[in-house]
Amino acid sequence: MWLLILIPLLTGAISYYMAAQAPVVSTATAEIMLGNFQDSILTNDKLMVEKLKTEKYLQELTSSEEDFSNMSVELKEGKILILSLTDEDKNRAEERLNLVIDSLLSESEAVYEQKEKMLKKQVEDMEEHNPGAESLPKLTDELLNLRETEIHQEMSVNTSDGGSVKRGVFGVIVGLMLNVFILAVPEIFRD
């Protein structure tokens, strides 16, 4: 009888202890929508996904020697990049992902402003020298529809602790199943 009581308690305690020893992991996630200012790199979604997966590019982008090996990038419909960075420290994960996002947005903003300035100058020159030109409405539309890279979904940080309570309950259930097995096997072979 004591064995039948001890087995679920032991399996539950062991499962809880092992799950409690697992490190706490925090994942910071944010979504970035790429602009449409026709840059060969910064607005090319597939190329940006590949570049943001390389640690060398991230170190050049952020001008730091941080370790970005635990960062992942996914592509979502509509030129949206999902950036995720995992770390054992919640604040460090958030700071490092913020560094990448801020660096990407500032580089993108600089190129966007150049493109916008160039288009405005072309429209002004065309209005001044050739107001009836056929390409003027096209340039004006392009200028009006210009969109810079922006944050699509703010950063969120999720922390997982290994689920020690769930594992403990699962261990108790496994112990109860072992009890049933211990009681049922002799009955089966007795016949």
N, C-alpha and C positions, 0 to 999 in steps of 0.2 A: 504493500500500500504506500509506504513512504517513497519507494522508487517511482511509483506512478505520479506522485505529487512533485517530486524533485526534478523529474525529466523536463516538464514544460517550464518550470522556473529556471532551470539551468540553461536550456536552449534560448529562452527569452533574454536572460541576463547576458549570455555570450553574444547574442546578436546585437543587443543594445550597446554593449561595450565596444564591439568591433565597429559599429556604425558611428559611435561617438568619437572614435580615433581618426576617422576620415577627416581630411582637411576641409575647412569651410572655403567655398569657392564663390566669388562674385563675378558676375558677367554684366558689363556695361554695354548697352545696345542703343544705337541711334540710326535714323534713316536720313539719307541725303538725296535730294533730287538734283540731278545735274542740269545745268543751264542749257540754252540752245543758241549760244553765241558763236557756234561753228569753229571751235578750236579743235585741232587735230587730236589732242590728248585729253584735255579737261572736259570735253563734252562727249567723248566717245566712251559709252558705258562699258563695253566689253574690254577695251584697253585699260580703262581705269580700274576695273576689277582685277585684272592681271597685275597692274602696277602696284595697287594697294596691298596685294598679297606678298610682295617682295619687301623684305626688311630693309634692303639698301635704299629703295625709293622712299620708304617711310622715314628713314633717318635723314635723307636729304631734304624731304619735304618739311620735316619738323626742326631741322638743324640741331638735332640732338643725337646722343649715343644710346638712347633708350632701347630696351629689348622689346621688339614688337612681334616676336615669334608666335605669341598666343593670340594674335588678332586674326579674325576671319572676315571675309567680305562675300556677300551674296548679292546677286542682281535680281531685282524685282521689276515687274512690268512698269513701263513708263519712265525709264532711265532713273530708277531709284536704287541706290546702293544701301544695303543693310550692313552696317559696320558693328562688329562685336569684338570686345576685348575681355579676356578672362584673367583674373588675378586672385590671389589669396586675400589681398587687402582691398576692401571696397573702395576706399578713397583713392588708392593708387590706380585702380582700374578706371575709375571715373576721370581722374586727372589725365591719364595717358590717352584715353579716347578723346577727351576734350582737346588735348594738344594736337592730335591728328585732325580733328574736325576743324578747329580754328585755323590751322595751317592750310588745309585744303580750301577752306572758304576764302581766306585772304589771298592766296595765289589765284584762285578763280576770279575773285573780285578785281584784281589788277588787270587780268586779261580782258574781262568783261568791260571795264571802263575804257580800255584802249579801243575795243571794238565799237563801243557806243560813241566814243569821241570821233572815230574815223567815219562812221555812218552819218553822224550829224554834220560833219564837215562836207561829206559828199553831197548831202541833201542841200546844204546852204550854197555850195558852189553851183549845183545844178539849178537851184531856184534863181540864183543871181545871173548866171550866164546863159542858161537854156531852160526857161520856165516851162516850156511845153514839151519837154522830153518825155518819151514813152517810159523810160526806166525810173522816172521820179516817183510814181505811185508805188512801184515795187520796192524801192529803197525806203520810202516812208513806211510802208507796211512792215518791212523787215525791222526797222527801228522801233516801231510800236510793239511788235511781238517779241522783241528781245527779252530774254529772261535769264537772270543769273542763277548760279548754283545756290541752293538754299537748304535749310534744314526742313525735312519733310515731317519727321516725327522726333520730338525732343528725346533726349537721352533718358533711359531708365536703367536702373541697376537692380538685378535680381541676385539674391544670395541663397545658395543651397548648402545645407549643413550635413548632408548624407542621410537624412531621415531617420535618426536614431530611434525615435518613438515608434515609427512604423516598422522598422526592422525588429524592434523588441517584441511588438505584437505578433509579427510574422514568426519570430522564434518560438513564442508560446504556442502558436497554432501548429508549428512543426512538431513541437514536443507533445502536444495532444494527439497528433497523428501517429507519432511513435508509440504512444501509450496504446492506442487502438490496435496498432500493428502487433505490439507485444502481447496483448490480450487475445487477439483474433488468431494468430498463427498456431498456438497450441490447440485451439478448438478445431481448426481446420484439419490438422494432422491427427487428432485424436480419433476421428471417424475413420 
